[in-house]
């Protein structure tokens, strides 16, 4: 069923609210944890780093080291991962015209999981190698999905989705087999699968940031095409738009960004469903608004989830995927029920 989309512009009010929520999440993210830092001290420390401004934050050397070497890179990484997953999820929902689509639709999660599991089972789970294996596995899975989807010639949304289900099932089966052969690594594998930002540092930020900038920039550039595509592929063709080309561009950009995000953080679910759909409910269906606000909202959502993961069972930490699933699973059920009623 085609969705009537009224093109809108990104209003400063919406942008201001999203930026404020993200700013509050960032302050909470860098202030809360086993070594508590005063929000006032955190804000003054940030201000002190601005050019031509000198402010005494009150932090000692230990507090400053905790802030800049542990908390800030973790928060920045969480913001990049959350923003990318949410933006990719919104783009997938637009190109497949399905509000239940998420960034893992075409097998990214299964491929990344298999790549990470193989490396862990071989005892080679150093940070960089694990990241590279997860990224490679995600890309291989999506390439396999696209190859299977175009086996009949043309590539349709329905064919790609079915191919993604098949590829994800196969990769998951292989991953289960590898885990059974190396049962002593199951704990480490599940730790990665449930998502984590505990090992995030500036090196992971430097790896992820360029990919997010490129992928996010491409998705932002095609947001108008997603508005046109929302009225239907045949209608879009009458307006001179090649739906298949738009689909390929969106899938490539969203997949690259998602694969990079998953590679550094593990499998963090529901961000790509919860955030874009929430933005859509508040601002309307235009992707000129949904995609940029999804990035800011996804960043705020994941940074907040990471804060909860740190404080709920402090001094221990919950896997961040547990927090996002706790919020996302009920939300997914509500969206699914609403979609059925609308149909």
DOGU-162421 format. One line per 2 residues: number of its first residue (from 1); for each residue x, y, z of N, C-alpha, C. Coordinates in steps of 0.05 Angstrom, whole numbers. Atoms other than C-alpha are relative to their C-alpha. Example, Ala and Ser with C-alpha at 12.3 -4.5 7.8 and 13.67 -1.06 7.14 Angstrom:
BEGIN
1) 18:-24:0:246:-90:156:18:24:0  -16:-24:-1:273:-21:143:-15:22:14
# end
This chain:
BEGIN
1) 17:-24:0:0:0:0:18:25:0  -17:-24:2:30:67:-21:-7:19:22
3) 3:-20:-22:40:119:33:2:28:-12  1:-27:9:21:190:18:20:16:16
5) -21:-15:-13:81:233:34:-2:29:-7  1:-29:5:76:308:42:28:10:5
7) -28:-9:-5:147:335:31:1:23:20  -3:-21:-19:168:378:89:30:7:3
9) -28:-8:-5:231:415:109:6:-6:29  -9:4:-27:271:402:171:-3:26:15
11) 5:-24:-14:245:453:220:21:5:22  -20:-6:-21:294:489:267:-9:-10:28
13) 10:9:-26:248:470:326:7:-30:4  -6:28:-2:255:396:312:30:-5:3
15) -29:3:-2:330:402:301:10:8:27  -9:-10:-26:338:442:365:-7:-20:23
17) 8:19:-20:299:391:406:18:-25:-1  -17:24:3:339:332:378:29:6:10
19) -27:-7:-9:405:369:390:2:2:30  1:-3:-30:385:385:462:-1:-27:14
21) 2:27:-12:366:313:477:27:-14:-3  -26:12:4:432:289:447:21:12:19
23) -19:-13:-18:471:341:487:-3:-9:29  5:10:-27:438:319:552:9:-29:3
25) -10:28:-1:453:246:535:30:-1:2  -29:-1:0:526:263:522:11:8:27
27) -9:-9:-26:534:300:588:-4:-23:20  5:22:-18:501:241:625:20:-23:-6
29) -18:22:8:545:192:586:28:4:10  -27:-5:-9:610:225:606:2:4:30
31) 0:-6:-28:589:241:677:-5:-25:18  9:23:-16:559:175:701:17:-25:-5
33) -16:24:2:597:111:715:12:-7:27  -13:8:-25:639:76:768:14:23:14
35) -13:-24:-11:680:139:776:-17:24:-7  19:-21:5:626:193:782:15:27:-4
37) -9:-27:5:641:261:753:-24:19:1  22:-19:-2:599:322:768:-6:11:-28
39) 7:-12:26:559:346:707:10:28:-4  -11:-27:2:581:416:724:30:0:-7
41) -28:3:7:654:395:722:4:-8:-29  -2:10:28:643:359:656:-5:23:-19
43) 6:-22:18:611:420:624:22:20:0  -22:-19:-2:666:466:650:25:-10:-14
45) -23:12:14:719:418:624:-3:3:-30  5:-3:29:687:419:555:4:30:-8
47) -2:-28:7:683:495:556:30:9:1  -28:-7:-2:756:499:578:16:-8:-24
49) -14:9:24:776:462:515:-6:17:-24  7:-17:23:744:514:470:22:21:-3
51) -21:-20:5:791:565:437:-6:26:14  1:-27:-12:805:630:474:-17:0:26
53) 16:0:-25:766:607:536:15:-16:21  -14:14:-22:798:588:602:-19:-1:24
55) 18:4:-22:754:558:656:12:-22:18  -9:21:-18:775:519:718:-22:-20:4
57) 21:20:-2:735:455:714:-2:-13:27  0:13:-26:755:429:782:8:-29:-1
59) -8:28:3:776:361:754:30:-3:6  -28:6:-4:842:331:779:10:-16:-24
61) -11:15:23:889:293:733:-13:-27:-5  13:26:3:855:227:747:-28:4:-13
63) 26:-5:12:786:255:732:2:8:-29  -3:-8:28:811:288:668:7:-24:-17
65) -7:24:16:842:222:645:-24:-18:-4  25:16:3:777:184:659:-18:13:-21
67) 19:-14:18:738:237:621:9:-3:-29  -9:-2:28:782:243:558:10:-26:-11
69) -11:25:10:812:173:553:-20:-23:1  20:22:-3:752:130:574:-28:9:-8
71) 28:-7:3:686:166:576:-6:13:-27  6:-14:24:689:214:517:2:-18:-25
73) 0:18:24:713:163:464:-23:-20:0  22:19:-1:661:114:489:-27:13:-8
75) 25:-14:7:605:165:484:0:8:-30  -1:-6:29:629:188:415:-5:-24:-17
77) 4:25:15:632:116:391:-30:-8:2  28:7:-3:562:103:419:-18:18:-17
79) 16:-19:16:535:165:384:3:-7:-30  -4:7:28:566:145:317:-14:-26:-7
81) 13:26:5:541:73:322:-31:4:0  29:-3:-2:471:93:345:-11:17:-23
83) 9:-17:22:465:149:293:0:-15:-27  -2:14:26:488:104:236:-21:-22:-2
85) 20:22:1:443:45:255:-28:12:-4  27:-12:3:382:91:262:-4:11:-28
87) 3:-11:27:395:127:197:-2:-21:-21  1:22:19:408:62:160:-27:-14:2
89) 26:12:-3:344:33:189:-22:17:-13  19:-18:13:304:94:166:2:-2:-30
91) -4:2:28:334:88:97:-11:-27:-11  10:26:8:318:14:93:-31:0:0
93) 29:-2:-2:246:28:115:-11:15:-24  9:-16:23:241:79:60:2:-15:-26
95) -5:12:26:271:39:3:-16:-26:-3  16:24:2:233:-25:21:-29:5:7
97) 28:-8:-6:170:14:41:-12:-18:21  9:17:-21:164:-25:105:10:11:27
99) -9:-12:-25:165:7:175:13:-20:19  -12:20:-17:190:-59:205:28:-8:-10
101) -27:7:10:254:-62:163:21:12:19  -21:-10:-17:319:-53:200:27:-4:-15
103) -26:2:15:394:-48:181:10:-28:-3  -10:27:2:403:-123:190:-17:-17:-19
105) 19:14:17:350:-141:139:13:-18:-21  -13:15:22:398:-166:85:23:-18:9
107) -20:20:-10:442:-210:130:25:12:12  -24:-13:-12:491:-159:159:6:-13:27
109) -5:11:-27:482:-186:230:11:-28:-1  -9:28:1:489:-259:211:28:-2:-11
111) -27:0:11:551:-245:168:21:9:20  -18:-10:-19:584:-203:221:4:-20:23
113) -1:19:-21:567:-254:274:18:-24:-7  -16:22:9:598:-310:233:30:8:-1
115) -28:-8:2:662:-271:219:12:3:27  -11:-4:-27:671:-252:292:3:-27:14
117) -1:26:-13:656:-323:315:24:-17:-9  -23:15:10:708:-354:269:26:10:12
119) -25:-11:-11:762:-306:293:3:-7:30  -1:6:-28:744:-317:366:6:-30:4
121) -5:29:-3:743:-393:357:29:-7:-6  -28:5:7:813:-390:326:19:12:21
123) -17:-13:-21:838:-351:387:14:24:-10  -13:-23:12:854:-290:345:-16:26:4
125) 20:-21:-4:804:-242:375:13:26:11  -11:-27:-6:850:-181:380:-19:21:-11
127) 19:-21:8:812:-116:372:-2:5:-29  1:-7:28:831:-99:301:-8:-23:-17
129) 6:23:16:827:-169:274:-29:-8:3  28:6:-4:759:-181:305:-18:20:-15
131) 15:-20:15:734:-116:276:0:-5:-30  -2:5:29:760:-133:207:-16:-25:-8
133) 15:24:6:730:-203:209:-30:5:0  28:-6:-1:662:-178:230:-9:17:-24
135) 6:-17:23:663:-124:176:-1:-16:-26  -1:16:24:684:-173:122:-24:-20:-1
137) 22:18:0:631:-223:143:-26:13:-7  24:-15:6:577:-170:140:-2:6:-30
139) 0:-7:29:597:-148:70:-5:-25:-17  4:25:15:601:-220:45:-29:-9:1
141) 28:8:-2:531:-235:71:-18:17:-18  17:-17:17:501:-175:36:5:-4:-29
143) -7:6:28:538:-190:-29:-14:-26:-8  13:25:6:511:-261:-25:-31:4:-3
145) 28:-6:1:441:-234:-12:-7:13:-27  6:-14:26:444:-187:-72:4:-19:-24
147) -4:19:21:473:-242:-116:-23:-19:-3  23:18:1:417:-289:-97:-26:15:-9
149) 24:-16:7:365:-234:-105:-2:6:-29  1:-7:28:385:-218:-176:4:-25:-18
151) -4:25:16:390:-291:-198:-20:-2:-22  21:1:20:325:-283:-236:1:23:-20
153) -1:-23:18:347:-220:-272:-3:26:15  5:-25:-14:314:-158:-243:0:-5:30
155) -1:2:-29:320:-144:-168:-23:16:11  23:-13:-13:256:-128:-130:4:1:30
157) -2:-2:-29:247:-109:-58:-7:-26:14  8:25:-12:210:-173:-42:21:-22:-4
159) -21:20:6:264:-216:-75:24:4:18  -23:-5:-17:319:-182:-36:-6:-8:29
161) 7:7:-27:282:-191:30:1:-30:4  0:29:-3:272:-265:18:28:-11:-2
163) -28:8:2:344:-273:-4:15:6:26  -13:-7:-25:366:-238:60:-7:-20:22
165) 8:20:-19:326:-286:102:15:-27:-4  -14:25:6:357:-346:67:30:2:7
167) -29:-3:-6:429:-319:73:4:1:30  -3:-2:-29:419:-300:146:-3:-27:13
169) 4:27:-12:393:-370:162:24:-17:-5  -23:17:6:452:-403:127:24:9:17
171) -23:-10:-16:505:-358:161:-4:-6:29  5:6:-29:472:-368:229:5:-30:5
173) -4:29:-3:473:-444:219:30:-6:1  -29:4:0:548:-441:202:12:11:26
175) -10:-11:-25:560:-397:263:-5:-19:23  7:20:-21:524:-447:308:19:-24:-1
177) -18:23:3:567:-503:280:28:7:11  -26:-8:-9:631:-464:293:0:2:31
179) 2:-2:-30:608:-449:365:1:-27:13  1:27:-12:594:-522:378:28:-13:-1
181) -27:12:2:664:-541:354:20:13:19  -18:-15:-19:695:-489:402:-17:10:23
183) 19:-8:-21:648:-490:462:13:17:21  -13:-16:-20:700:-457:506:-1:30:-6
185) 0:-28:8:692:-392:467:-29:11:-1  28:-9:2:616:-388:472:-5:25:16
187) 4:-24:-17:618:-337:529:10:25:-14  -11:-24:14:663:-290:489:-17:7:-24
189) 16:-5:23:621:-299:427:-26:14:7  26:-12:-8:556:-282:463:5:28:11
191) -6:-27:-9:590:-222:496:1:19:-24  -1:-17:24:604:-195:426:-27:2:-13
193) 26:0:14:536:-214:398:-20:19:14  19:-17:-15:499:-176:454:8:29:-1
195) -8:-27:4:537:-113:436:16:11:24  -17:-10:-21:589:-75:475:14:26:-9
197) -16:-24:5:621:-7:479:23:2:21  -19:-1:-22:666:-25:538:29:3:-10
199) -28:-1:10:728:-32:494:4:23:-20  -1:-22:19:713:30:453:21:21:8
201) -20:-21:-5:770:80:447:2:17:-24  -3:-19:22:795:134:401:8:-15:-26
203) -7:15:24:823:81:353:-25:-10:-15  25:8:12:753:53:341:-16:24:-11
205) 14:-24:10:725:123:333:13:9:-26  -14:-7:25:778:138:280:-6:-19:-23
207) 7:20:21:760:74:243:-29:5:-10  28:-1:7:685:86:244:-8:27:-11
209) 9:-27:8:679:162:235:0:5:-30  1:-5:29:700:165:161:-21:-15:-14
211) 21:16:13:653:109:142:-28:12:5  26:-12:-7:595:142:179:-4:26:-16
213) 2:-25:15:610:209:145:-8:-6:-29  6:6:28:610:178:75:-28:-13:-3
215) 26:13:3:551:131:85:-23:18:8  21:-19:-8:510:182:123:-4:22:-20
217) 2:-20:20:525:234:71:-15:-9:-24  14:11:23:501:190:15:-30:-3:6
219) 28:4:-7:437:172:51:-14:27:3  11:-26:-2:425:245:67:-6:12:-27
221) 3:-12:27:434:263:-6:-23:-12:-15  22:13:15:381:213:-30:-26:1:15
223) 24:0:-16:329:230:22:-25:9:-16  22:-9:17:286:266:-29:-10:-23:-18
225) 8:23:17:286:204:-74:-16:-20:16  16:18:-16:260:163:-16:-29:10:3
227) 27:-11:-1:201:211:-11:-16:-7:-25  13:7:25:186:199:-84:-6:-30:-2
229) 4:29:1:195:124:-78:-23:-9:18  21:8:-18:145:122:-21:-28:-1:-13
231) 26:1:13:87:134:-69:-3:-25:-18  1:24:16:105:70:-106:20:1:-23
233) -21:1:21:157:46:-157:-11:8:-27  11:-8:26:111:54:-217:-5:30:-2
235) 4:-29:0:91:124:-197:26:15:-1  -26:-12:1:164:141:-184:12:0:-28
237) -11:3:27:182:116:-254:-13:21:-18  13:-20:17:130:163:-285:12:28:5
239) -13:-25:-6:167:220:-251:29:1:-8  -27:1:11:232:199:-284:21:-11:19
241) -19:10:-19:264:165:-224:4:-30:-4  -6:28:2:299:97:-230:0:-12:27
243) 2:11:-27:276:60:-168:22:-21:5  -21:21:-4:326:3:-179:27:13:7
245) -25:-14:-6:384:52:-179:0:12:28  2:-12:-27:360:88:-117:3:-22:21
247) -1:22:-18:352:20:-83:29:-9:4  -27:9:-1:423:0:-100:17:19:16
249) -16:-21:-14:453:66:-75:-6:-1:30  8:0:-28:413:63:-10:11:-26:14
251) -10:25:-12:430:-11:3:30:1:4  -29:-1:-2:504:0:-11:9:18:23
253) -9:-19:-21:510:62:34:-9:-10:27  9:9:-26:467:34:90:15:-25:9
255) -14:24:-7:502:-33:88:29:6:9  -28:-8:-8:572:-2:90:1:12:28
257) 0:-12:-26:554:41:149:-7:-19:22  9:20:-20:518:-15:186:22:-20:6
259) -22:20:-3:575:-64:174:22:12:17  -22:-13:-16:626:-14:202:-9:4:29
261) 10:-3:-27:582:1:262:0:-26:16  1:26:-13:571:-72:278:28:-11:6
263) -28:10:-3:645:-87:269:13:10:25  -13:-11:-24:665:-41:326:-16:-2:25
265) 17:0:-24:606:-50:373:-14:-27:5  16:24:-3:577:-120:362:-28:5:-10
267) 27:-2:11:504:-133:346:-18:13:20  18:-15:-17:461:-80:378:-27:3:-15
269) 25:2:14:389:-92:359:-20:22:6  24:-16:-3:325:-51:351:5:30:-3
271) -5:-28:4:359:17:344:-11:10:-27  8:-8:27:344:18:270:-30:-2:-5
273) 29:0:2:270:4:282:-13:21:19  12:-17:-19:254:42:345:2:30:-7
275) -5:-29:3:286:109:329:-14:11:-25  13:-12:24:263:121:256:-30:0:3
277) 29:1:-2:193:99:272:-11:21:20  8:-21:-19:189:144:333:2:28:-13
279) -2:-26:14:214:203:292:-23:4:-20  21:-1:20:163:186:238:-27:7:13
281) 25:-5:-14:106:186:289:-2:29:9  0:-27:-11:127:255:315:1:21:-22
283) -5:-21:20:145:291:251:-13:-5:-27  11:7:27:111:255:192:19:-18:-15
285) -13:21:15:135:209:137:21:10:-19  -19:-10:19:180:254:97:29:-7:9
287) -28:8:-6:251:226:94:19:24:0  -16:-25:-3:278:297:87:2:7:29
289) -1:-5:-29:262:301:161:8:-25:16  -4:25:-16:264:228:184:30:-7:1
291) -28:9:0:336:213:163:19:17:17  -19:-15:-18:374:271:195:-8:-1:30
293) 9:2:-28:331:268:258:5:-28:11  -6:27:-9:341:193:261:29:-3:8
295) -28:1:-8:416:203:263:4:12:28  -2:-13:-27:411:251:322:-14:-16:21
297) 15:16:-19:358:209:356:13:-26:6  -14:25:-4:396:145:346:25:3:17
299) -24:-6:-16:459:176:375:-9:4:29  9:-5:-28:420:200:437:-10:-26:12
301) 12:25:-10:384:133:444:22:-19:9  -21:19:-7:447:91:444:18:10:23
303) -15:-11:-22:486:138:489:-15:-4:27  17:3:-24:428:136:539:-1:-30:8
305) 0:28:-6:424:60:533:26:-9:13  -26:6:-11:498:56:548:3:9:29
307) 0:-10:-27:489:98:610:-15:-19:18  16:19:-15:434:51:634:16:-26:4
309) -15:25:-2:478:-9:619:22:2:21  -22:-4:-20:532:21:664:-11:2:29
311) 9:-7:-27:488:41:723:-20:-20:12  21:18:-10:433:-12:728:10:-20:20
313) -11:20:-18:477:-65:760:28:8:9  -26:-10:-8:536:-21:779:10:-14:25
315) -22:-8:18:594:-34:788:4:-18:-24  -1:16:24:582:-89:737:-14:14:-23
317) 14:-12:23:555:-74:667:-17:-20:-14  16:17:17:499:-102:627:9:3:-29
319) -4:-4:29:509:-115:552:-19:20:-10  17:-21:10:482:-55:516:-23:-11:-17
321) 21:12:16:442:-101:470:-24:-9:17  22:7:-18:401:-123:531:-18:24:5
323) 15:-25:-4:380:-51:544:-17:7:-24  14:-7:24:361:-37:472:-22:-20:-6
325) 20:20:4:323:-103:468:-23:3:19  21:-4:-20:285:-88:532:-19:23:-8
327) 17:-22:10:260:-23:500:-12:-7:-27  8:4:27:257:-47:429:-20:-22:-5
329) 18:22:5:220:-113:434:-29:7:5  28:-9:-3:156:-84:464:-8:20:-22
331) 6:-20:20:160:-26:415:-5:-14:-27  3:16:25:168:-75:357:-28:-13:-1
333) 27:13:-1:105:-112:380:-22:20:-5  20:-20:4:66:-47:383:-1:9:-30
335) -1:-7:28:89:-27:313:-12:-21:-18  10:22:16:73:-95:285:-31:-1:2
337) 29:0:-4:3:-93:315:-13:23:-15  11:-23:14:-9:-23:288:0:-4:-30
339) -2:5:29:15:-44:219:-22:-19:-9  20:19:7:-33:-103:218:-28:14:-1
341) 25:-14:-1:-91:-58:238:-3:19:-25  1:-19:23:-73:-7:183:-5:-15:-25
343) 4:16:24:-71:-64:132:-29:-9:-3
# end
